[in-house]
Amino acid sequence: MILIVSDRADQQIYHVMLELEELGARFGLFNAGDFPSRTTLRQSVTSATETCELELEDGSLTDASRIEAVWYRKPRRPRFHHKVGVHEREYVYHEAVAGLAGLYEALRDAYWISPLENMRAASNKLEQLRRARRLGFTIPDSLFTNSRELARTFFRSTRAEGNVIVKSIGEPALYERAGSWDPGSVVGELFTTIVDDEIADILIERLEAGPALFQRYVPKSHELRVTLVEDRIFAAEIDSQVEERSRVDWRRGDALELPHQECKLPEVVADRCRRLSRSYGLRYSAIDLIVDEGGNYVFLEINPNGQYGWLEAKTPLRISRAIAECLHQRGDS
């Protein structure tokens, strides 16, 4: 059986479900955000036996031993029951997270897209740059620091030849939260931004309060979103330069309004993408590249659980089908 760990509000999972149905696969959805308020998880360990059962979206109970493949697809944080008091929330949240971790450990022998520990290891953008460089990718000159002196030196030397950008290395959204247990509300989003002299002075003076990643800006011809499912590559060219607001960071614009087209990578670039994804033990990944004005391919980052739905809306790429086929081949025996 195939288990999808996600949230019912995630529209992307239904595309994969339709593909699984077409393949005749057995699958179920576990809405992790409903635990512990709306769904049940049972884990029993005795001197003689151990069992683990989880409640699926359709209300059925499934033994973890029946699950042979898992697609871990952006589940929400655990939700609280109305009986949980204000002073109990932090405790209940961490208990729920630990309980879910126990479930995932019970599924350790299943085929995962992708193993959780591998996704965590692949999420550090600074380590990504080091690894991509070692694999032969061209990368932008980069500095992450809270040192005002180092930032000024980097800014002066880089500005002598071009522009500097600032970007996040973690979650780019700004949240208002009541605690680690609170999903919070998004009050802003940080996009990749060109740093002019005025912004540089403000940023550098604030570095001791919060570090930043500075990079040499790479003028681009277009951008690429390279999605990998195992070793299969799905590459899409994004013409981010047609609109002013999307030229530095295509996420500033409406992705569905930008021209997209399926494309083929040079084999040397495709090979580097495969080796990078494999090196983390990922079975799915989304890699962002730039093609600069000279036609050179420049690595930006790899997302171990990145979005892809809009690519299927804009191109003939069948990424959902590839995910479904991998799950079906390994999880429906």
DAFENBEL-V69911 format. One record per pair of residues at least 6 apart in sequence whose ideal C-beta (glycine too) atoms are under 6 Angstrom apart, sorted by the first residue. I is the first residue (numbers start at 1). GAP is how many residues later the second one is. D is the distance in whole Angstrom. If there is no record, write none. Layout:
i: [I I]
gap: [GAP GAP]
d: [D D]
This chain:
i: [1 1 1 2 2 2 2 2 3 3 3 4 4 4 5 5 5 5 6 6 6 7 7 7 7 8 12 13 15 16 16 16 19 19 19 20 20 23 23 25 25 26 28 29 30 30 31 32 32 33 33 33 35 35 35 36 37 37 37 39 40 41 41 42 43 43 44 52 52 53 53 54 55 56 64 64 67 67 68 68 69 69 69 69 69 70 70 70 71 71 77 78 84 89 90 90 93 111 111 113 113 114 114 114 118 118 118 119 119 121 122 122 122 125 125 126 128 128 129 129 132 132 133 135 135 135 136 137 137 138 138 139 140 140 140 141 142 143 143 144 145 146 146 146 148 148 151 151 152 154 155 155 158 158 162 163 163 164 164 165 165 165 165 166 166 166 166 167 167 168 169 172 172 173 173 174 174 175 176 176 176 177 191 191 192 192 194 218 218 218 219 220 220 221 221 222 222 222 223 223 223 223 224 224 224 225 226 226 226 227 227 227 227 228 228 229 229 229 230 230 231 232 233 234 234 235 235 236 236 236 237 237 238 238 238 239 239 240 240 241 243 245 245 246 246 255 256 260 260 262 262 262 269 273 277 282 285 285 286 286 287 288 288 289 289 290 291 292 308 311]
gap: [25 65 66 23 25 67 325 329 27 64 67 9 25 67 25 27 67 70 7 67 69 24 26 68 69 23 297 60 305 304 307 308 301 302 305 7 304 301 305 303 307 306 28 28 24 26 26 43 68 42 43 46 6 43 61 60 42 43 44 16 15 13 58 11 9 59 7 12 54 8 10 8 6 6 42 43 40 43 42 263 41 42 258 261 262 37 40 42 42 256 106 18 8 92 89 91 88 219 220 170 171 168 169 170 162 163 164 185 186 159 158 160 182 44 176 18 173 174 10 13 7 167 6 137 140 141 136 135 162 158 160 160 75 76 78 75 73 11 71 69 6 61 62 65 56 59 53 56 52 60 9 45 6 58 55 31 54 31 50 27 29 50 52 27 29 46 48 25 46 22 44 17 18 13 16 13 14 9 8 9 11 7 58 61 56 57 54 72 74 80 74 70 72 70 72 15 17 69 15 17 27 67 11 13 65 11 9 47 61 7 59 81 92 49 57 55 93 94 53 96 43 90 37 83 85 28 30 24 75 79 24 26 12 20 22 19 20 6 10 6 10 7 8 6 7 55 54 54 55 53 54 55 28 14 8 22 17 19 17 20 15 12 13 8 10 8 6 6 11 6]
d: [5 5 5 6 4 5 5 4 6 5 5 6 5 5 5 6 5 5 5 4 5 6 5 6 5 6 5 6 4 5 5 5 5 5 3 5 5 6 5 4 5 6 4 4 6 6 6 4 6 6 3 6 6 6 6 5 5 6 4 5 4 5 6 4 5 5 5 4 4 5 5 6 6 6 5 6 6 5 6 4 6 4 5 5 2 6 5 5 5 6 5 4 5 5 6 6 3 4 6 5 5 5 5 6 5 4 6 4 6 6 4 6 4 4 5 6 6 5 5 6 6 4 5 5 6 6 6 6 4 6 5 5 4 5 5 4 5 4 5 5 6 5 6 4 5 5 5 6 6 6 6 5 5 5 6 5 4 5 6 5 6 5 5 6 5 5 6 4 5 5 5 6 5 5 5 5 4 4 6 5 5 4 4 5 6 4 6 5 5 5 5 5 6 5 5 6 5 5 5 5 6 6 6 6 4 5 5 5 4 4 5 5 5 5 5 6 4 6 6 6 6 5 5 5 5 5 5 5 5 5 5 4 6 6 6 6 4 5 4 5 5 5 5 6 3 5 6 4 5 5 6 6 5 5 4 5 5 6 5 3 5 4 5 6 6 4 6 6 5 5]
